[in-house]
Amino acid sequence: MVDSGDRPVAVTEVTEVRVVSLDEVNLTYTLDEGEGYTTVRDWRAEHEQFWHSDEMRQALGDPRFTVHDATPAVLQRFRVTTRLHPSA
């Protein structure tokens, strides 16, 4: 795992991967994500804002990219196995 400066901060182990349709993302997952979302609606709105951004559409090479209820979502769970100390 890296921080926003692309510096390593932790080693993680993936414990679960599921592919579900976007409308199947549940409250348990949104709460466990740990980003402060308290409803699935808020989680989805914030994520859609990112997915529909000009930067994402440019990265995908599709200026009309959009998601909908049936769009596949990859849900991952992981655990931190090692925390790395930031270098001075």
N, C-alpha and C positions, 0 to 999 in steps of 0.2 A: 504494500500500500504506500502511496506517495502523497505528500501534501500538495497544496496549490503551487508551490515552488518547484515541484517535481523532485523533491527530496524524499528518500525512503524513510518511513516512520514506523512501519510495522510489517510483520510477516503474518499472513492470514491463511486459513484453511477453509476452502469451500465445503460447506456441510450439506447443502441442498440446492438443487437447481430445478425449477419448474417452468414450463411454458404454458401460459394461460392466455385467454383473450383479455383484452384490456378491461372489459366489463366484469371480469371475474376477480380482479384485484380486490382483496377484502380489507377490512379495517385492521385486522391483526397484522397483516403485512405492512400497511401504511404506518401503524404505530411502531412496529419493530424496526422500520427503516431508520428511526432515530433522528429525523430531521424536524420534528416538532409538529407534524401534521396530526390533527385530531379528527379529521373526517376523510373518507375516501374522496369525496368531492373536492376538498382543498388539495389533496395530494395530486389528483388527476389534473386539476386546473393549472397548478404550478408546473407539472411535468409537460403538459400540452403547450404551455407558453414556451418552454425550452425546445420541445420537438418541432414546433412551428416557427421557430426563430429563423431569421435570415441566415445566421451562421450555420445552423443545423441543415437547413435546406441547401445551402451552398456546399457543405461538406458531403452531403448525399448526392449532389449534382441534380437535384430535383426541386425546382423553384415552387412547385405546387404540392410538395410532400405534406401529407396530413395523416392523422390517426383517427380511428373510429372505434366503436365498441368491439369489433371483431379483430382488431389489430393484435397480433401476437405480442405478448410481453414476457420477457425472460426475468423471472424472479429468482434472486440468489440470496442464500443465507450463508454467513461465514462466521468464523470465530477468529479472534486474534490469538496467535500462538506465541508471538514474540513482539514486544515493543522495543523499537530501536531508539537509542538516545540521539538527539540531534547533535550534529557536529558543531563545535564552537567556531 
